[in-house]
Amino acid sequence: QLESFKTQVMQICTPSAAGSTGKSVTEQQVIEKVRQISDENQQSREREKSLQKELSSRLAKEKEVSADIKVFKDSLQNLQ
């Protein structure tokens, strides 16, 4: 079962690494691939958090600019 699982994992991750070449996949290869995927997942989550913060910051600035424009328009109308 373990060998079958390792082969399936490696076929999904790198089709040429298992099954098609007839090579046996080692537990270490599977562990390394799972770690790599986990690391990539963590990096993606961190990037997503960073982008969310940037987006929130930009939206806040946009609201501030919109409010300033409204005040400016109101002031212009009052002057006319």
N, C-alpha and C positions, 0 to 999 in steps of 0.2 A: 504494500500500500504506500509506504514511504517513497519507494522508487517511482511509483506511478505518479504520486503527488509532485515529486521533484521534477519529473519529466514534463508534467503539465505546466508547472510554474515556469520552467525554462522555455517551453514552447510558446507560451503566452508572451513572455518577456523578450526573448530572442529566438525566433523560430529556427535559425540556423544552428543554435547551440545544442539543441536536443532533438532526439527523434529522427530528424532527417539525415543527420550525419552518422547515426548509429552509436554515438559516444554515450557513455554513461555519465549522468550528471551527478556531481558530488554534492554532499550536504553543504559543504563550504560554499560552493557556487550558488546554491539556492539561498543560503544565509546572506551572502554578499549582495545578491540581487534584491532580496527583500529589504536589506538595509539601504541600498541605493534608492529603491522606490520610496521607502519611508523618509529618507533625507530629502528627496525631491518633493515629496508631499509637504514636509515641514517648511521647506523653502517657499513653496507655492502659498501656503497659509500665511507665512510672514509677509510675502509680497502683497497678498490680498489685503491684509491688515494695513499695510503701508499705503496702498492705493485708497482704501476706505478713509484713512485719516486725511490724505491729500484731497480727496473729493469733498469731505466734510469742510475742510479749510476753505476750499475754493467756493463752495456753496455759501459759506458764511460771508466771505468777501463779496460775493455777488449780491447777496441780500443787503450788505452795507452800502455798496455802490448804488443799488436800486433805491434805497432809502435816501441817499444823498441826492440822486437825480430828482426824486420826487420833491424834496425840499427846494432844490434849485428851480424846478418848474413852477412850484407854488410861489416862490419869491419873484420870479419873472412875471407871473400873472398879476401879482399884487402891484408890481411896478407899473404895469400897463394900465 
